[in-house]
Amino acid sequence: MRIGREAGARLERDRLMADVAAAAASVGPAGRVCGEGCSRVCGTCGSRGCQCECGPDCADAAQALSSQPSTYPIEPGIVPLVYAFARTGLLHPCWSCEGHNHPDGSLWKLPTVWFYADSSVFARLLADSVARLASGGSLNVEWRVAITYSDPDNPRTTFALEPVLPLRDSIVLADLQSDARQLAKSLPRLIKEGGRALLEA
């Protein structure tokens, strides 16, 4: 069966292409990447709203990126990826886990970032970007964008970026956390490139 395109959906296509253009031109948030939770005084310009020293290595990032900074700061192993999501200005992280092992050293929880996307196009561009990295051999395992939800009473669709474990047991948590760091370095650029490619298609 061939998957056809819907007829008579011009308005929907126009809206989606506007979202593609927004992704292609994205420059991220205007203020601090971590949002209003960051009040650090910049050592470069003295401001509390600039991005001069913004980065995932900032000592305050784990708290500033969290909605509950004192109770649940972002775990160190996933801070770079959560920061990269926030840096896009398109994908809004709402939950994360750096991954954990059982006491015997076997995998228990996988590194994951749950997020909201204002447009399905942004989630699609993320999935495309992750697939490009995997096909280029930059990741230890494949990762996928999955549809989920955050709370039983929240009707908003939530997405998750998570690793897909191969049918072998040689993958360890350090491999997955290495992937998360690689994803963090590349995703903002790849999402923008993906948007530009869709505009030109």
C-alpha positions as CSV (number, residue, x, y, z in Angstrom):
1,M,0.0,0.0,0.0
2,R,1.3,3.4,-0.9
3,I,1.0,6.1,1.8
4,G,-0.7,9.0,0.0
5,R,-0.8,12.6,1.0
6,E,-4.0,14.1,2.2
7,A,-5.9,16.2,-0.3
8,G,-7.3,19.6,0.5
9,A,-5.0,20.2,3.5
10,R,-3.4,23.4,2.2
11,L,-3.9,25.3,5.4
12,E,-2.3,22.5,7.4
13,R,0.6,22.3,5.0
14,D,1.1,26.1,5.3
15,R,1.1,25.9,9.0
16,L,3.6,23.0,9.0
17,M,5.9,24.8,6.6
18,A,5.8,27.9,8.8
19,D,7.0,25.6,11.6
20,V,9.7,24.2,9.4
21,A,10.9,27.7,8.6
22,A,10.9,28.5,12.3
23,A,13.1,25.5,13.0
24,A,15.4,26.4,10.1
25,A,15.8,29.9,11.4
26,S,15.9,29.0,15.1
27,V,18.3,31.0,17.2
28,G,17.1,29.6,20.6
29,P,15.7,31.6,23.5
30,A,16.4,35.3,23.7
31,G,17.4,35.3,27.4
32,R,19.1,32.7,29.5
33,V,18.8,29.2,28.1
34,C,17.8,27.8,31.5
35,G,15.0,30.3,31.7
36,E,13.9,32.5,34.5
37,G,15.4,29.9,37.0
38,C,18.8,31.3,36.2
39,S,19.8,34.5,38.1
40,R,23.6,34.0,37.9
41,V,25.5,37.2,37.5
42,C,27.6,37.0,34.3
43,G,31.3,37.3,34.9
44,T,31.8,38.8,31.4
45,C,29.2,41.5,31.2
46,G,27.6,41.6,34.7
47,S,24.1,40.9,33.3
48,R,21.6,38.4,34.8
49,G,19.9,37.8,31.4
50,C,22.7,37.4,28.8
51,Q,24.0,34.2,27.3
52,C,27.7,35.1,27.4
53,E,28.6,32.2,29.7
54,C,25.6,30.0,29.1
55,G,26.5,26.3,28.6
56,P,25.8,22.9,30.0
57,D,29.0,23.1,32.1
58,C,27.7,26.0,34.1
59,A,27.7,25.1,37.8
60,D,24.1,26.3,38.1
61,A,22.6,24.5,35.1
62,A,21.4,21.4,37.0
63,Q,19.3,23.6,39.3
64,A,18.3,26.3,36.8
65,L,17.0,23.8,34.2
66,S,14.8,22.0,36.8
67,S,11.3,23.0,37.8
68,Q,12.1,21.8,41.3
69,P,15.8,22.8,41.7
70,S,16.3,22.1,45.4
71,T,14.5,18.7,45.4
72,Y,15.2,17.4,41.9
73,P,18.1,19.1,40.1
74,I,18.9,17.6,36.7
75,E,21.2,14.6,37.1
76,P,24.8,15.3,35.9
77,G,24.8,12.7,33.2
78,I,21.9,14.1,31.4
79,V,22.4,17.9,32.0
80,P,24.1,18.4,28.6
81,L,21.2,16.8,26.6
82,V,18.5,18.7,28.6
83,Y,20.4,21.9,28.0
84,A,20.6,21.1,24.3
85,F,16.8,20.7,24.2
86,A,16.2,24.0,26.0
87,R,18.8,25.7,23.7
88,T,16.8,24.9,20.6
89,G,13.8,26.9,21.8
90,L,11.6,24.4,20.0
91,L,11.7,21.4,22.4
92,H,10.8,21.9,26.0
93,P,12.2,19.3,28.4
94,C,9.8,18.3,31.2
95,W,11.5,15.2,32.8
96,S,14.8,13.5,32.5
97,C,16.9,10.6,33.8
98,E,20.7,10.0,33.4
99,G,20.2,6.3,33.6
100,H,21.0,3.9,36.4
101,N,22.4,0.5,37.1
102,H,21.1,-2.3,39.4
103,P,23.4,-3.0,42.3
104,D,24.9,-5.9,40.3
105,G,25.9,-3.4,37.5
106,S,23.3,-4.4,35.0
107,L,21.2,-1.7,33.3
108,W,18.1,-0.6,35.2
109,K,16.9,2.8,33.9
110,L,17.9,4.2,30.5
111,P,19.0,7.8,29.9
112,T,15.9,9.6,28.7
113,V,14.6,13.1,28.1
114,W,10.8,13.7,28.0
115,F,9.7,16.9,26.3
116,Y,6.9,18.9,24.8
117,A,7.0,20.2,21.2
118,D,4.9,23.1,20.1
119,S,4.7,21.4,16.6
120,S,4.9,17.8,15.5
121,V,7.4,19.1,12.9
122,F,9.9,19.8,15.7
123,A,9.6,16.2,17.0
124,R,10.0,14.9,13.4
125,L,13.2,17.0,12.9
126,L,14.6,15.7,16.1
127,A,13.9,12.1,15.0
128,D,15.5,12.8,11.7
129,S,18.6,14.3,13.4
130,V,19.0,11.3,15.7
131,A,18.7,8.9,12.8
132,R,21.4,10.9,10.9
133,L,23.8,10.6,13.9
134,A,23.1,6.8,14.2
135,S,23.5,6.1,10.5
136,G,26.8,8.0,10.6
137,G,28.2,5.7,13.3
138,S,28.3,8.5,15.9
139,L,26.1,6.6,18.5
140,N,26.6,3.3,20.2
141,V,22.9,2.4,19.8
142,E,19.9,3.7,18.0
143,W,17.7,6.2,19.7
144,R,14.1,7.0,19.0
145,V,11.5,9.6,19.6
146,A,8.5,8.0,21.3
147,I,5.0,9.4,22.1
148,T,4.0,9.2,25.7
149,Y,2.3,11.3,28.3
150,S,3.5,13.0,31.6
151,D,0.6,12.7,34.0
152,P,-2.8,10.8,33.8
153,D,-4.7,14.1,34.0
154,N,-2.5,16.0,31.4
155,P,-4.0,15.8,27.9
156,R,-0.9,17.3,26.3
157,T,1.2,14.9,24.2
158,T,4.6,14.3,25.6
159,F,7.5,12.9,23.6
160,A,10.5,11.0,24.9
161,L,14.0,10.7,23.4
162,E,15.3,7.3,24.5
163,P,17.8,4.6,23.5
164,V,16.8,1.4,21.8
165,L,18.8,-1.5,23.2
166,P,20.1,-4.0,20.7
167,L,19.4,-7.7,21.2
168,R,22.7,-8.2,22.9
169,D,23.9,-7.4,26.4
170,S,27.2,-5.8,25.7
171,I,25.9,-2.3,26.0
172,V,26.6,-0.6,29.3
173,L,25.3,2.6,30.9
174,A,28.5,4.4,30.1
175,D,27.9,3.8,26.3
176,L,24.4,5.3,26.6
177,Q,25.6,8.3,28.6
178,S,28.3,8.8,25.9
179,D,25.5,8.8,23.3
180,A,23.6,11.4,25.3
181,R,26.7,13.7,25.3
182,Q,27.1,13.2,21.6
183,L,23.4,14.0,21.0
184,A,23.7,17.1,23.1
185,K,26.6,18.4,21.0
186,S,24.9,17.8,17.7
187,L,21.1,18.2,17.9
188,P,20.6,22.0,17.8
189,R,22.7,22.2,14.6
190,L,21.2,19.1,13.0
191,I,17.6,20.2,13.7
192,K,18.3,23.6,12.1
193,E,19.9,21.9,9.1
194,G,17.0,19.5,8.8
195,G,14.6,22.4,8.7
196,R,16.6,24.1,5.9
197,A,16.6,20.9,3.9
198,L,12.8,20.5,4.2
199,L,12.4,24.1,3.0
200,E,14.5,23.4,0.0
201,A,12.9,20.1,-0.9
